[in-house]
Amino acid sequence: MLYDITGTFNAWSHNASLVADVYTQTGNRIPENSIELTLPRASLGVGRLVRFWDHKIGVLATADLMMTFDGKRNVLLKSSLVSVDPSVGIELDYLRTVFVRLGAGDVQDVKNFDGNTYRTYQPNFGLGVRINQVVLDYALTDIGDQSASLYSHVFSLKVSFGEHK
């Protein structure tokens, strides 16, 4: 899948004096330009679904590579040409109606204030239920606080107007 294939123009503004102390403490530069161009991204993924017990139980294993082309990013595989952020997941389903999901991604090397680095990743957990053409999903990100980011609760609702197969 390709994202932002034509690029996206972004314009923003901020009060640099309000963030100067934080940027200085973290060793970051204060952005001077308020115009950005988001370059295209690509995602390459594979998955394998296996059904058991008269097709009542399903196991779907997936692996994805999110590729960006805007220079080195803080991801597992990086170069000046492309940065690659891998993720993996597994989904168990019962009668294609109830779903349990586990996954991990967002692998980063984080620098401490003392200059040392450590590697983090973000494990995720999810539940889903399908009732006819309605799917309700819930995901909890960053289980166990393994990454530098905070956890999030994500809910989604999908309604299909086509025939459920």
N, C-alpha and C positions, 0 to 999 in steps of 0.2 A: 504494500500500500504506500502511496506517495501522499505527503502532506505539504501544504503551502507550495504547490508545484510552480506557481508563478511568482512566489515570494509575497510577503505581506509588508506593507508600509505602516510603521507605527510612529506616532508623534506623542510626546508626553512632556510634562513639566513637573518640577519639584523645587522645593526651597532648600538649596544646598546647605545653608547655615544650620538647618535643623538636624541634619544627619552627619555633619562634619565630624563630631566627636566619635560617633559609632564607627564611621568609616576609618578614622585614624586608628582607633583601638584594634580593629580587626585587620588592619594592614591593607585595606581596599582603597581604590581610587574613587573619588567622587565623580560620577558621570558628568561630563561637561556638555555633551551633545544631547538634545532631546528628540533626535530622529534616529530611528532604527529600521533596518530592513531584515525581516525574518526570512532566512534562506530555506529552501526546501529540505524536508526530512523524508526518510524512507524507513519502512518497517518490513522486516522479513520474518515470517513466522511459520512454524510447522506444528502440526498436532496429529495425534493418533487416538482414535476412539475405539475402544474394545468393549463389547457387550457380553455379559455373563448371565447365567441362570435364566434361560429362556428370554433373554433380552430385557430382563427386569432391572438389572444393575448395569450401569455404564461407567467406564473409567476413561477420562480424556486427559492425556498428557500433552503439554504444550511447551514450546520454547520460542522466544522472540528476540530479535535484534533490532533495537531502535538506533538508526544511524542519522547523525547530523553532520553537516558539511560547513560549519562556521568556525572551524579552528578547534584547538584542544579544549575539551570539556573535562570536568571532574567525573569521569566514568571509568569503567574497568579497562577498556581498550581505547586508546587515544593516539591520534597523530595529527599533524597539521592539515591533512586532507580530510579525514573522517574520524569521528568519535562514535564508538559503539557501546550501547548500554544494554546488556543482556538481561533477560528475565525468564523465569520458568514457573510453571504452574501445573496443578493437577485438580481435576474436578471429578467428583463422584456423584452419580445421580441414581435415583430410584424411580422407575417407570417414567423417566423424562419429566418428572413432576417436582421432585424435591432435589436440591443440589447443595453440595458442600464443596467449598473450594479452598485451596491453599496455594500460596505462591510466594515468590521472592524476587526482588530486583533492586534497582536503584543502588548499585554497588559504588561506593565512593571512598576515596582516601581523604580523611579529615585531619586538618592540622590543629594541634593543641596550641594554647598560648605560649607554651614552652618551646615550640618549634618541632616537636615530635609529631609523627602522623600515625593514624590507626585507620583500619578499614571498617566501614560500616555497610550494612545492607538493610533492606526494608522487607520484612516478612509481612504477609497479608493473609487475611482469613475472610471467607464470605459464605453466605447462605442465600439460597434462592428458592422460590416456589412459583410454579406455573399452574394457573387455573384457567383452562380453556385458552383464550387469546390474551390473557393478562399475565405478565411476569413481574414479580416483585423481587428485587435483589437488595442485599445488604452486604457491605464490605467494611471490615475494620483494618486499617492500614497501620503499619509499624507496630506489630504485636511485640510486646516485651521491650519496647523502646530501644531497638537495636541501631537505629540511625539517628542522625543529628536532628531530623525533623520531628515534629510532633505527630501523634496519631490522629487519624480522622475517621469519622463514621460517615459512610457514603451510602445513600439510599437511591435506588433508581426504580422507575416504573416504566414498563414497556407494554403498549397495547397494540395488538396486531389486528388488522381488519381483514386479513386473508384467512383461509382455512387452516386450522392447526393440523399438522401431520405428524 
